[in-house]
Amino acid sequence: MAALETHSSAPPRAVALVPARLASTRLPRKLLLDESGAPLLAHTLENARASGAFELVVAACDDPELLAVARAAGFAALETSPEHPSGSDRIREAWGLLAARGTTADVLVGLQGDEPEIPHEPLRALVAAFADPSVEAATLCCALADETQAHEASVVKVVRDARGDALYFSRAAIPSHGHGQGAAPRRLRHVGVYAWRPSALLRFVALPRGELERTENLEQLRWLEHGGRMRVVECPRLERGIDLREDYDAFLRRRAARGSAEQGMAKAGGGAA
């Protein structure tokens, strides 16, 4: 049965696809780190399921170790080629495998395996954006943590038009300040969670790389450069993904703090009974 894509007034049916790659330059084998009591990939998959935004959560893995982690955590997992140049290409392969088995969806959401803490409401809002039939692609943004991030090349910034669609993504500090009048601009950080209608994803991965994508090393610019529109849903400030050891250590501290707070509430509730 072919994949079905609907544009009715019913709530969009979404599938989360988590591209999981074992090789990582800055933090080797990070998706297998398990000092929290579970592998990092398992945390990301569980957070996606707990959001309630998706009918199905699937790991798209390039290595048998990751497949085993996902399946041990109770999730569907597909083996994909280790040769893909980007997560979008891995998602495309995984969706082709699912569609061949009869899986249908209105929206495909790519969640990076190293993003275990995205709040649930932004994920639901991202999917809800596709209730607008004109939306073919969407992503998330949030406020910068501080002004220094505006000048960090590792922090991608985005500017939007009046309806909330992306005008441009850049590693530079956009919009620029100092040439016009008025207060300093409110800058937004791009959060690398992408959602697509299946037909739009197929078109996107088939497009040739453009000059802007090569210049900025940002694949989402390929879609804009070829005339596509991408809705950008703003959400509360989010923690950055886990790229470095210090990011993982901070994740462990936040989990420990949440656990301590929950234990404290449980004790308080027990005492009041």
Beta strands, then each sheet from edge to edge (+ up, - down):
strand 1: 14-20
strand 2: 56-61
strand 3: 76-79
strand 4: 107-110
strand 5: 137-143
strand 6: 157-160
strand 7: 166-170
strand 8: 188-196
strand 9: 231-234
sheet 1: 3+ 2+ 1+ 4+ 8- 5+ 9+
sheet 2: 3+ 2+ 1+ 4+ 8- 6+ 7-
end
